Amino acid sequence: MARYGLNSNYVSTKTNRKYLENYSPVLTSENLSDETRLVAISNKYNRRPDLMANDLLGSSKLWWVLVHYNRDKLKDPINDFVAGLDIVVPKRYRSPGNN
């Protein structure tokens, strides 16, 4: 059974002997602020959600939070993450277990 770190988007997803069960992201009112903001992806972050997550959320491993919030716009989390696109970003994210 695989164990995922606190910054992983799979940390709360159950696993059976071989596979992950239904995806269950760790996005709750306890770890996300209720406030979001609209941010335009700049050239610096073109096809780099990891860099934007590092600068805005404090860890490159939280790239999936940006993709989750914008899953209607980002079907491909890398190739659709292009300069000029406006995305919704939570004001903060706190990993479960971290204060």
N, CA, C and O atoms as a GROMACS GRO file, in nm:
protein
  396
    1MET      N    1   0.084  -0.118   0.000
    1MET     CA    2   0.000   0.000   0.000
    1MET      C    3   0.089   0.125   0.000
    1MET      O    4   0.175   0.141   0.086
    2ALA      N    5   0.066   0.210  -0.097
    2ALA     CA    6   0.148   0.331  -0.112
    2ALA      C    7   0.108   0.434  -0.007
    2ALA      O    8  -0.008   0.445   0.033
    3ARG      N    9   0.206   0.508   0.036
    3ARG     CA   10   0.184   0.617   0.131
    3ARG      C   11   0.229   0.746   0.064
    3ARG      O   12   0.338   0.753   0.008
    4TYR      N   13   0.145   0.848   0.070
    4TYR     CA   14   0.174   0.973   0.004
    4TYR      C   15   0.202   1.082   0.107
    4TYR      O   16   0.145   1.081   0.216
    5GLY      N   17   0.289   1.175   0.072
    5GLY     CA   18   0.326   1.284   0.160
    5GLY      C   19   0.212   1.384   0.176
    5GLY      O   20   0.115   1.381   0.101
    6LEU      N   21   0.224   1.473   0.274
    6LEU     CA   22   0.119   1.569   0.305
    6LEU      C   23   0.091   1.667   0.192
    6LEU      O   24  -0.020   1.720   0.183
    7ASN      N   25   0.188   1.693   0.105
    7ASN     CA   26   0.166   1.784  -0.008
    7ASN      C   27   0.111   1.714  -0.131
    7ASN      O   28   0.079   1.779  -0.230
    8SER      N   29   0.099   1.583  -0.125
    8SER     CA   30   0.048   1.508  -0.240
    8SER      C   31  -0.102   1.523  -0.252
    8SER      O   32  -0.174   1.528  -0.152
    9ASN      N   33  -0.150   1.531  -0.376
    9ASN     CA   34  -0.295   1.535  -0.396
    9ASN      C   35  -0.360   1.400  -0.371
    9ASN      O   36  -0.483   1.391  -0.371
   10TYR      N   37  -0.283   1.296  -0.348
   10TYR     CA   38  -0.338   1.163  -0.321
   10TYR      C   39  -0.336   1.126  -0.173
   10TYR      O   40  -0.373   1.013  -0.139
   11VAL      N   41  -0.297   1.215  -0.085
   11VAL     CA   42  -0.278   1.182   0.057
   11VAL      C   43  -0.405   1.127   0.122
   11VAL      O   44  -0.395   1.041   0.209
   12SER      N   45  -0.523   1.172   0.082
   12SER     CA   46  -0.646   1.123   0.144
   12SER      C   47  -0.722   1.025   0.057
   12SER      O   48  -0.833   0.984   0.092
   13THR      N   49  -0.664   0.986  -0.057
   13THR     CA   50  -0.728   0.890  -0.145
   13THR      C   51  -0.694   0.749  -0.099
   13THR      O   52  -0.576   0.715  -0.082
   14LYS      N   53  -0.796   0.668  -0.079
   14LYS     CA   54  -0.774   0.532  -0.030
   14LYS      C   55  -0.713   0.446  -0.140
   14LYS      O   56  -0.733   0.472  -0.259
   15THR      N   57  -0.640   0.345  -0.098
   15THR     CA   58  -0.581   0.250  -0.193
   15THR      C   59  -0.622   0.109  -0.154
   15THR      O   60  -0.647   0.079  -0.037
   16ASN      N   61  -0.629   0.022  -0.254
   16ASN     CA   62  -0.646  -0.119  -0.224
   16ASN      C   63  -0.509  -0.184  -0.240
   16ASN      O   64  -0.409  -0.113  -0.238
   17ARG      N   65  -0.500  -0.310  -0.256
   17ARG     CA   66  -0.370  -0.376  -0.266
   17ARG      C   67  -0.286  -0.326  -0.382
   17ARG      O   68  -0.163  -0.325  -0.375
   18LYS      N   69  -0.352  -0.284  -0.489
   18LYS     CA   70  -0.279  -0.253  -0.610
   18LYS      C   71  -0.304  -0.112  -0.666
   18LYS      O   72  -0.216  -0.054  -0.728
   19TYR      N   73  -0.424  -0.059  -0.645
   19TYR     CA   74  -0.463   0.065  -0.712
   19TYR      C   75  -0.518   0.168  -0.615
   19TYR      O   76  -0.560   0.136  -0.504
   20LEU      N   77  -0.517   0.294  -0.660
   20LEU     CA   78  -0.586   0.400  -0.588
   20LEU      C   79  -0.736   0.383  -0.609
   20LEU      O   80  -0.781   0.342  -0.716
   21GLU      N   81  -0.813   0.414  -0.506
   21GLU     CA   82  -0.958   0.413  -0.518
   21GLU      C   83  -1.001   0.545  -0.582
   21GLU      O   84  -0.919   0.613  -0.642
   22ASN      N   85  -1.129   0.583  -0.569
   22ASN     CA   86  -1.177   0.709  -0.626
   22ASN      C   87  -1.100   0.826  -0.568
   22ASN      O   88  -1.078   0.834  -0.447
   23TYR      N   89  -1.060   0.914  -0.656
   23TYR     CA   90  -0.980   1.031  -0.617
   23TYR      C   91  -1.053   1.114  -0.513
   23TYR      O   92  -1.170   1.148  -0.531
   24SER      N   93  -0.985   1.147  -0.407
   24SER     CA   94  -1.041   1.226  -0.298
   24SER      C   95  -0.940   1.333  -0.259
   24SER      O   96  -0.860   1.311  -0.168
   25PRO      N   97  -0.943   1.450  -0.325
   25PRO     CA   98  -0.842   1.553  -0.295
   25PRO      C   99  -0.863   1.615  -0.158
   25PRO      O  100  -0.974   1.617  -0.105
   26VAL      N  101  -0.755   1.665  -0.103
   26VAL     CA  102  -0.759   1.728   0.028
   26VAL      C  103  -0.784   1.878   0.009
   26VAL      O  104  -0.692   1.959   0.022
   27LEU      N  105  -0.906   1.913  -0.022
   27LEU     CA  106  -0.944   2.052  -0.038
   27LEU      C  107  -1.064   2.077   0.050
   27LEU      O  108  -1.177   2.045   0.012
   28THR      N  109  -1.040   2.134   0.166
   28THR     CA  110  -1.148   2.160   0.262
   28THR      C  111  -1.140   2.304   0.309
   28THR      O  112  -1.043   2.374   0.282
   29SER      N  113  -1.242   2.346   0.380
   29SER     CA  114  -1.242   2.482   0.434
   29SER      C  115  -1.133   2.500   0.539
   29SER      O  116  -1.095   2.612   0.572
   30GLU      N  117  -1.082   2.388   0.593
   30GLU     CA  118  -0.976   2.398   0.693
   30GLU      C  119  -0.838   2.426   0.632
   30GLU      O  120  -0.754   2.489   0.696
   31ASN      N  121  -0.815   2.381   0.508
   31ASN     CA  122  -0.683   2.404   0.450
   31ASN      C  123  -0.684   2.506   0.336
   31ASN      O  124  -0.578   2.544   0.287
   32LEU      N  125  -0.801   2.549   0.292
   32LEU     CA  126  -0.810   2.653   0.190
   32LEU      C  127  -0.885   2.773   0.245
   32LEU      O  128  -0.979   2.758   0.323
   33SER      N  129  -0.843   2.891   0.206
   33SER     CA  130  -0.920   3.008   0.245
   33SER      C  131  -1.046   3.013   0.159
   33SER      O  132  -1.049   2.956   0.050
   34ASP      N  133  -1.147   3.079   0.208
   34ASP     CA  134  -1.271   3.096   0.132
   34ASP      C  135  -1.251   3.192   0.016
   34ASP      O  136  -1.331   3.196  -0.077
   35GLU      N  137  -1.144   3.269   0.024
   35GLU     CA  138  -1.120   3.371  -0.076
   35GLU      C  139  -1.032   3.320  -0.189
   35GLU      O  140  -0.935   3.248  -0.166
   36THR      N  141  -1.068   3.358  -0.310
   36THR     CA  142  -0.987   3.326  -0.427
   36THR      C  143  -0.960   3.456  -0.501
   36THR      O  144  -1.020   3.560  -0.473
   37ARG      N  145  -0.870   3.448  -0.594
   37ARG     CA  146  -0.842   3.565  -0.678
   37ARG      C  147  -0.818   3.518  -0.820
   37ARG      O  148  -0.782   3.402  -0.842
   38LEU      N  149  -0.839   3.606  -0.914
   38LEU     CA  150  -0.816   3.577  -1.054
   38LEU      C  151  -0.676   3.626  -1.089
   38LEU      O  152  -0.642   3.742  -1.067
   39VAL      N  153  -0.595   3.536  -1.144
   39VAL     CA  154  -0.457   3.568  -1.177
   39VAL      C  155  -0.431   3.530  -1.322
   39VAL      O  156  -0.469   3.422  -1.367
   40ALA      N  157  -0.366   3.619  -1.395
   40ALA     CA  158  -0.326   3.588  -1.532
   40ALA      C  159  -0.190   3.517  -1.528
   40ALA      O  160  -0.098   3.560  -1.459
   41ILE      N  161  -0.180   3.408  -1.602
   41ILE     CA  162  -0.053   3.335  -1.609
   41ILE      C  163   0.045   3.420  -1.690
   41ILE      O  164   0.017   3.455  -1.805
   42SER      N  165   0.158   3.453  -1.630
   42SER     CA  166   0.259   3.534  -1.699
   42SER      C  167   0.354   3.442  -1.777
   42SER      O  168   0.350   3.320  -1.762
   43ASN      N  169   0.437   3.503  -1.860
   43ASN     CA  170   0.534   3.426  -1.939
   43ASN      C  171   0.625   3.342  -1.850
   43ASN      O  172   0.667   3.233  -1.889
   44LYS      N  173   0.656   3.392  -1.732
   44LYS     CA  174   0.742   3.319  -1.638
   44LYS      C  175   0.685   3.182  -1.605
   44LYS      O  176   0.761   3.087  -1.582
   45TYR      N  177   0.551   3.171  -1.601
   45TYR     CA  178   0.486   3.046  -1.560
   45TYR      C  179   0.428   2.967  -1.678
   45TYR      O  180   0.358   2.868  -1.657
   46ASN      N  181   0.458   3.009  -1.800
   46ASN     CA  182   0.406   2.939  -1.917
   46ASN      C  183   0.442   2.790  -1.910
   46ASN      O  184   0.559   2.752  -1.910
   47ARG      N  185   0.338   2.707  -1.906
   47ARG     CA  186   0.350   2.561  -1.896
   47ARG      C  187   0.426   2.515  -1.772
   47ARG      O  188   0.488   2.409  -1.772
   48ARG      N  189   0.423   2.595  -1.666
   48ARG     CA  190   0.493   2.562  -1.540
   48ARG      C  191   0.404   2.587  -1.418
   48ARG      O  192   0.431   2.678  -1.340
   49PRO      N  193   0.298   2.508  -1.401
   49PRO     CA  194   0.214   2.526  -1.283
   49PRO      C  195   0.291   2.503  -1.153
   49PRO      O  196   0.254   2.556  -1.048
   50ASP      N  197   0.398   2.425  -1.159
   50ASP     CA  198   0.479   2.400  -1.040
   50ASP      C  199   0.548   2.528  -0.991
   50ASP      O  200   0.555   2.552  -0.871
   51LEU      N  201   0.598   2.610  -1.085
   51LEU     CA  202   0.663   2.735  -1.046
   51LEU      C  203   0.564   2.834  -0.986
   51LEU      O  204   0.593   2.902  -0.888
   52MET      N  205   0.444   2.841  -1.047
   52MET     CA  206   0.344   2.932  -0.995
   52MET      C  207   0.296   2.886  -0.857
   52MET      O  208   0.276   2.969  -0.768
   53ALA      N  209   0.279   2.757  -0.839
   53ALA     CA  210   0.238   2.705  -0.708
   53ALA      C  211   0.344   2.735  -0.603
   53ALA      O  212   0.311   2.768  -0.489
   54ASN      N  213   0.470   2.723  -0.640
   54ASN     CA  214   0.577   2.754  -0.546
   54ASN      C  215   0.572   2.900  -0.502
   54ASN      O  216   0.584   2.931  -0.383
   55ASP      N  217   0.554   2.990  -0.597
   55ASP     CA  218   0.552   3.132  -0.566
   55ASP      C  219   0.424   3.175  -0.493
   55ASP      O  220   0.430   3.262  -0.406
   56LEU      N  221   0.310   3.116  -0.527
   56LEU     CA  222   0.183   3.160  -0.468
   56LEU      C  223   0.138   3.079  -0.346
   56LEU      O  224   0.073   3.132  -0.256
   57LEU      N  225   0.174   2.949  -0.344
   57LEU     CA  226   0.126   2.862  -0.237
   57LEU      C  227   0.237   2.808  -0.148
   57LEU      O  228   0.209   2.743  -0.047
   58GLY      N  229   0.362   2.834  -0.184
   58GLY     CA  230   0.473   2.796  -0.098
   58GLY      C  231   0.538   2.663  -0.126
   58GLY      O  232   0.635   2.626  -0.060
   59SER      N  233   0.488   2.589  -0.225
   59SER     CA  234   0.549   2.461  -0.260
   59SER      C  235   0.516   2.425  -0.405
   59SER      O  236   0.400   2.434  -0.447
   60SER      N  237   0.617   2.384  -0.479
   60SER     CA  238   0.594   2.341  -0.618
   60SER      C  239   0.511   2.214  -0.624
   60SER      O  240   0.448   2.185  -0.725
   61LYS      N  241   0.511   2.138  -0.514
   61LYS     CA  242   0.433   2.014  -0.509
   61LYS      C  243   0.282   2.040  -0.503
   61LYS      O  244   0.203   1.947  -0.514
   62LEU      N  245   0.242   2.165  -0.484
   62LEU     CA  246   0.100   2.200  -0.479
   62LEU      C  247   0.045   2.247  -0.612
   62LEU      O  248  -0.059   2.313  -0.616
   63TRP      N  249   0.113   2.216  -0.722
   63TRP     CA  250   0.067   2.253  -0.856
   63TRP      C  251  -0.075   2.201  -0.882
   63TRP      O  252  -0.153   2.265  -0.952
   64TRP      N  253  -0.107   2.086  -0.824
   64TRP     CA  254  -0.237   2.023  -0.847
   64TRP      C  255  -0.352   2.106  -0.790
   64TRP      O  256  -0.465   2.094  -0.837
   65VAL      N  257  -0.326   2.191  -0.689
   65VAL     CA  258  -0.430   2.277  -0.634
   65VAL      C  259  -0.474   2.377  -0.741
   65VAL      O  260  -0.594   2.401  -0.758
   66LEU      N  261  -0.379   2.434  -0.812
   66LEU     CA  262  -0.412   2.529  -0.921
   66LEU      C  263  -0.491   2.458  -1.030
   66LEU      O  264  -0.589   2.513  -1.081
   67VAL      N  265  -0.449   2.339  -1.065
   67VAL     CA  266  -0.518   2.264  -1.170
   67VAL      C  267  -0.658   2.225  -1.123
   67VAL      O  268  -0.753   2.231  -1.202
   68HIS      N  269  -0.672   2.185  -0.999
   68HIS     CA  270  -0.803   2.146  -0.947
   68HIS      C  271  -0.902   2.262  -0.952
   68HIS      O  272  -1.018   2.244  -0.991
   69TYR      N  273  -0.858   2.379  -0.914
   69TYR     CA  274  -0.945   2.496  -0.916
   69TYR      C  275  -0.985   2.538  -1.057
   69TYR      O  276  -1.085   2.608  -1.075
   70ASN      N  277  -0.908   2.497  -1.155
   70ASN     CA  278  -0.931   2.541  -1.293
   70ASN      C  279  -0.950   2.424  -1.388
   70ASN      O  280  -0.912   2.431  -1.504
   71ARG      N  281  -1.009   2.317  -1.337
   71ARG     CA  282  -1.022   2.197  -1.420
   71ARG      C  283  -1.113   2.217  -1.540
   71ARG      O  284  -1.109   2.137  -1.634
   72ASP      N  285  -1.196   2.323  -1.539
   72ASP     CA  286  -1.277   2.353  -1.657
   72ASP      C  287  -1.192   2.414  -1.768
   72ASP      O  288  -1.229   2.404  -1.886
   73LYS      N  289  -1.081   2.478  -1.734
   73LYS     CA  290  -0.993   2.543  -1.832
   73LYS      C  291  -0.869   2.459  -1.864
   73LYS      O  292  -0.812   2.471  -1.972
   74LEU      N  293  -0.827   2.375  -1.770
   74LEU     CA  294  -0.700   2.304  -1.782
   74LEU      C  295  -0.724   2.153  -1.796
   74LEU      O  296  -0.710   2.078  -1.700
   75LYS      N  297  -0.760   2.111  -1.915
   75LYS     CA  298  -0.779   1.968  -1.939
   75LYS      C  299  -0.645   1.895  -1.935
   75LYS      O  300  -0.635   1.784  -1.883
   76ASP      N  301  -0.542   1.959  -1.988
   76ASP     CA  302  -0.405   1.910  -1.981
   76ASP      C  303  -0.330   2.005  -1.888
   76ASP      O  304  -0.310   2.121  -1.924
   77PRO      N  305  -0.289   1.959  -1.769
   77PRO     CA  306  -0.233   2.051  -1.669
   77PRO      C  307  -0.103   2.120  -1.709
   77PRO      O  308  -0.065   2.219  -1.648
   78ILE      N  309  -0.035   2.070  -1.810
   78ILE     CA  310   0.090   2.134  -1.855
   78ILE      C  311   0.065   2.216  -1.981
   78ILE      O  312   0.091   2.337  -1.983
   79ASN      N  313   0.016   2.153  -2.086
   79ASN     CA  314   0.001   2.220  -2.215
   79ASN      C  315  -0.107   2.327  -2.216
   79ASN      O  316  -0.100   2.419  -2.298
   80ASP      N  317  -0.206   2.319  -2.130
   80ASP     CA  318  -0.310   2.421  -2.122
   80ASP      C  319  -0.274   2.535  -2.028
   80ASP      O  320  -0.344   2.636  -2.025
   81PHE      N  321  -0.168   2.522  -1.952
   81PHE     CA  322  -0.123   2.623  -1.856
   81PHE      C  323  -0.034   2.723  -1.931
   81PHE      O  324   0.088   2.718  -1.922
   82VAL      N  325  -0.098   2.813  -2.005
   82VAL     CA  326  -0.025   2.902  -2.096
   82VAL      C  327  -0.038   3.048  -2.055
   82VAL      O  328  -0.136   3.090  -1.994
   83ALA      N  329   0.064   3.124  -2.091
   83ALA     CA  330   0.068   3.268  -2.062
   83ALA      C  331  -0.056   3.336  -2.120
   83ALA      O  332  -0.098   3.307  -2.232
   84GLY      N  333  -0.113   3.427  -2.041
   84GLY     CA  334  -0.230   3.502  -2.084
   84GLY      C  335  -0.362   3.445  -2.033
   84GLY      O  336  -0.462   3.516  -2.032
   85LEU      N  337  -0.363   3.320  -1.992
   85LEU     CA  338  -0.486   3.258  -1.941
   85LEU      C  339  -0.513   3.306  -1.799
   85LEU      O  340  -0.422   3.307  -1.715
   86ASP      N  341  -0.636   3.347  -1.772
   86ASP     CA  342  -0.677   3.387  -1.637
   86ASP      C  343  -0.724   3.263  -1.561
   86ASP      O  344  -0.810   3.190  -1.608
   87ILE      N  345  -0.665   3.240  -1.443
   87ILE     CA  346  -0.703   3.125  -1.361
   87ILE      C  347  -0.744   3.172  -1.221
   87ILE      O  348  -0.704   3.279  -1.175
   88VAL      N  349  -0.822   3.089  -1.155
   88VAL     CA  350  -0.864   3.114  -1.017
   88VAL      C  351  -0.761   3.050  -0.925
   88VAL      O  352  -0.721   2.935  -0.943
   89VAL      N  353  -0.717   3.127  -0.825
   89VAL     CA  354  -0.614   3.081  -0.732
   89VAL      C  355  -0.665   3.104  -0.589
   89VAL      O  356  -0.711   3.214  -0.558
   90PRO      N  357  -0.656   3.001  -0.502
   90PRO     CA  358  -0.692   3.025  -0.363
   90PRO      C  359  -0.588   3.116  -0.299
   90PRO      O  360  -0.471   3.112  -0.336
   91LYS      N  361  -0.631   3.198  -0.204
   91LYS     CA  362  -0.536   3.290  -0.140
   91LYS      C  363  -0.434   3.216  -0.056
   91LYS      O  364  -0.323   3.266  -0.037
   92ARG      N  365  -0.470   3.097  -0.005
   92ARG     CA  366  -0.372   3.018   0.071
   92ARG      C  367  -0.411   2.871   0.068
   92ARG      O  368  -0.526   2.837   0.041
   93TYR      N  369  -0.315   2.786   0.094
   93TYR     CA  370  -0.337   2.642   0.111
   93TYR      C  371  -0.246   2.595   0.224
   93TYR      O  372  -0.127   2.626   0.225
   94ARG      N  373  -0.302   2.523   0.317
   94ARG     CA  374  -0.224   2.469   0.428
   94ARG      C  375  -0.238   2.318   0.423
   94ARG      O  376  -0.349   2.265   0.431
   95SER      N  377  -0.126   2.248   0.411
   95SER     CA  378  -0.128   2.102   0.407
   95SER      C  379  -0.186   2.046   0.536
   95SER      O  380  -0.161   2.102   0.643
   96PRO      N  381  -0.262   1.937   0.529
   96PRO     CA  382  -0.316   1.877   0.650
   96PRO      C  383  -0.202   1.840   0.745
   96PRO      O  384  -0.101   1.785   0.703
   97GLY      N  385  -0.220   1.870   0.870
   97GLY     CA  386  -0.117   1.840   0.971
   97GLY      C  387  -0.015   1.948   0.989
   97GLY      O  388   0.062   1.943   1.086
   98ASN      N  389  -0.011   2.047   0.901
   98ASN     CA  390   0.082   2.160   0.915
   98ASN      C  391   0.008   2.279   0.971
   98ASN      O  392  -0.106   2.305   0.932
   99ASN      N  393   0.070   2.351   1.062
   99ASN     CA  394   0.006   2.469   1.118
   99ASN      C  395   0.065   2.595   1.062
   99ASN      O  396   0.023   2.705   1.098
   0.00000   0.00000   0.00000
